[in-house]
Amino acid sequence: MQWYDLATTQIASYLVFPLRYLYKHLIISIVVGFTIYGFVLRRMWKAYKNSASVMQQEKPLEITRDTILHPSNVNELIIELDDRIVKRCNYGEQLNLLTKPQRMFYLNQTLEKEVNNGGFSQYFLNTEGKYAKETLEALKLIGAHHTEKLLQQAMERVSKKQSTQENVKEQGFVYDLERNTSDAFEDIDNAFFEYKDDLRALNYAYVNTHIEDFLSV
């Protein structure tokens, strides 16, 4: 029976070795699988949190008396008010729908955005100078005297005969600007970009003094 026992032992050893091999690699596979699974879950959770954060950031700011008086971010408040007022007046086509404080705010914001993007030449080209003189009043109203002076200089450069509601394109000067916009107001633009008037702060102070008009936008 010795040969039988020897054969049995030999066969068993042949079977045990691959089983140990398979068991070892099964454990390794399980560990690796859980590691990968955990990594994927962490990435998914991070992506979810980022998505939730973006959605929260994109949520429109609620305009209340408290958010105006105690804004967490003044710039965000001004942008939100500007966006609402622009839509209310149909992007400047129906300014008669605005109260005077809303209208003054809109005119100041329009000037600042246009000049920041492309100088005074862009301001006159995009707005046609329709409300340039009224914008002088709006700037004076919030105390932006340096910017008021610059706009006055730019208007005089366009035309000394411009009336309050006159389209500056009719003066012919704007057509020249279209061919030579790079330096038409270069000195005035450079003076504007010194930002001697903190227009954001001045606009915010103006909003604060006319809260009722801006709660309704």
C-alpha positions in Angstrom: 0.0 0.0 0.0 3.0 2.2 0.2 3.0 3.0 -3.5 -0.7 3.9 -3.2 -0.1 6.3 -0.3 2.9 7.8 -2.2 0.8 8.3 -5.3 -2.1 9.8 -3.3 0.3 12.2 -1.5 1.9 13.2 -4.8 -1.5 13.8 -6.4 -2.6 15.8 -3.4 0.5 18.0 -3.6 -0.1 18.6 -7.3 -3.7 19.7 -6.5 -2.8 21.8 -3.4 -0.2 24.0 -5.2 -2.6 25.3 -7.9 -5.3 25.8 -5.3 -2.9 27.9 -3.2 -1.9 29.8 -6.3 -5.5 30.5 -7.3 -6.4 31.4 -3.7 -3.5 33.8 -3.4 -4.4 35.5 -6.7 -8.0 35.6 -5.8 -7.2 37.5 -2.6 -5.0 39.9 -4.6 -7.7 40.4 -7.2 -10.3 41.2 -4.5 -8.0 43.7 -2.8 -7.2 45.4 -6.2 -10.9 45.4 -7.1 -11.9 47.1 -3.9 -9.1 49.6 -4.3 -10.2 50.5 -7.8 -13.8 50.6 -6.6 -12.9 52.9 -3.8 -11.0 55.1 -6.1 -13.9 55.3 -8.5 -16.3 56.1 -5.7 -14.1 58.9 -4.4 -13.8 60.4 -7.9 -17.6 60.2 -8.4 -18.2 61.8 -5.0 -15.7 64.6 -5.8 -17.4 65.2 -9.2 -20.8 65.3 -7.4 -19.6 67.9 -4.9 -18.1 70.0 -7.6 -21.3 69.8 -9.7 -23.4 70.8 -6.6 -21.0 73.7 -5.9 -21.3 74.9 -9.5 -25.1 74.6 -9.4 -25.2 76.6 -6.1 -23.0 79.3 -7.6 -25.2 79.5 -10.7 -28.3 80.0 -8.6 -29.5 83.6 -9.0 -28.8 85.9 -6.1 -32.0 86.7 -4.1 -32.4 90.4 -3.9 -33.7 91.3 -0.5 -33.2 94.3 1.8 -30.6 92.2 3.8 -28.6 91.2 0.7 -28.4 94.8 -0.4 -27.5 96.2 3.0 -25.2 93.4 3.9 -23.9 91.7 0.7 -21.4 88.9 0.9 -20.0 90.1 -2.4 -20.7 93.6 -3.6 -19.5 92.8 -7.1 -22.0 89.8 -7.4 -24.8 92.0 -6.2 -24.0 94.8 -8.7 -23.8 92.2 -11.5 -27.1 90.6 -10.5 -28.9 93.9 -10.3 -27.5 94.9 -13.7 -28.6 91.7 -15.3 -32.1 92.1 -14.0 -32.4 95.8 -15.0 -31.0 95.1 -18.5 -33.7 92.4 -19.0 -36.4 94.6 -17.6 -35.7 97.4 -20.1 -35.3 95.0 -23.0 -31.6 95.6 -23.3 -31.9 99.4 -23.4 -34.8 99.4 -25.9 -37.5 100.4 -23.2 -35.8 102.6 -20.7 -39.2 104.1 -20.0 -40.0 100.9 -18.0 -37.4 101.8 -15.4 -37.7 104.1 -12.4 -35.2 107.0 -12.4 -32.8 105.3 -10.0 -32.9 102.1 -12.0 -32.3 104.2 -15.2 -29.3 106.1 -13.7 -27.9 102.7 -12.6 -28.3 101.3 -16.0 -26.7 104.2 -17.8 -23.6 104.1 -15.5 -23.3 100.4 -15.8 -23.5 100.6 -19.6 -20.8 103.2 -19.8 -18.5 101.2 -17.5 -19.0 97.9 -19.3 -18.6 99.3 -22.8 -15.5 101.4 -22.0 -13.9 98.5 -20.1 -14.4 96.2 -23.1 -13.4 98.5 -25.9 -12.8 102.1 -24.8 -15.0 105.1 -25.5 -15.1 104.3 -29.2 -17.0 101.1 -28.4 -19.3 103.0 -26.1 -20.3 105.4 -28.9 -20.5 102.7 -31.5 -22.6 100.3 -29.5 -24.9 102.8 -27.8 -24.9 105.4 -30.7 -24.5 108.0 -28.0 -28.2 108.1 -27.5 -28.0 108.8 -23.7 -24.5 110.2 -23.4 -25.7 113.5 -21.9 -28.1 111.8 -19.5 -25.2 109.5 -18.5 -23.3 112.7 -17.5 -26.2 113.4 -15.1 -26.1 109.8 -13.8 -22.3 110.0 -13.2 -22.7 113.3 -11.4 -25.5 111.8 -9.3 -23.3 109.0 -7.9 -20.3 111.3 -7.4 -18.1 109.9 -10.3 -16.8 113.3 -11.2 -13.6 112.1 -12.9 -15.5 109.7 -15.2 -18.1 112.5 -15.8 -15.3 114.8 -17.0 -13.8 112.1 -19.3 -17.2 111.4 -20.9 -17.7 115.1 -21.5 -14.3 115.3 -23.2 -15.2 112.3 -25.3 -18.5 113.8 -26.3 -16.8 117.1 -27.3 -14.4 115.1 -29.4 -17.3 113.4 -31.2 -19.3 116.6 -31.8 -19.7 120.0 -30.1 -23.2 120.2 -31.5 -24.6 116.9 -30.1 -28.0 117.2 -28.5 -29.3 115.0 -25.6 -31.0 112.4 -27.7 -29.2 112.8 -31.0 -27.6 109.8 -32.7 -23.9 110.6 -33.0 -23.7 108.5 -36.1 -25.5 111.3 -37.9 -22.5 113.6 -37.2 -20.3 111.4 -39.4 -17.5 111.2 -36.8 -18.4 107.7 -35.7 -17.9 106.3 -39.2 -14.3 107.6 -39.0 -14.0 105.8 -35.6 -14.9 102.6 -37.3 -11.8 102.9 -39.5 -9.5 104.2 -36.7 -10.8 103.0 -33.3 -7.4 102.2 -31.9 -6.3 105.7 -31.1 -9.4 107.9 -31.5 -9.9 108.2 -27.7 -6.6 106.6 -26.5 -5.7 109.4 -24.1 -9.2 109.5 -22.6 -9.3 105.7 -22.4 -6.0 105.6 -20.6 -7.3 108.2 -18.1 -10.4 106.1 -17.5 -8.3 103.0 -16.9 -6.6 104.8 -14.0 -9.9 104.1 -12.2 -9.8 107.3 -10.1 -13.5 106.7 -9.5 -14.5 103.5 -7.8 -17.6 103.0 -9.9 -18.6 99.7 -8.3 -18.5 101.3 -4.8 -20.3 104.5 -6.0 -23.0 102.4 -7.8 -23.4 100.3 -4.6 -23.8 103.4 -2.4 -26.4 104.8 -4.9 -28.3 101.5 -4.7 -28.2 101.7 -0.9 -29.9 105.1 -0.9 -32.6 103.9 -3.3 -33.3 100.4 -1.9 -37.0 100.3 -2.7 -36.3 100.8 -6.4 -33.9 97.9 -6.5 -36.0 95.5 -4.4 -38.6 95.5 -7.2 -36.3 94.4 -10.0 
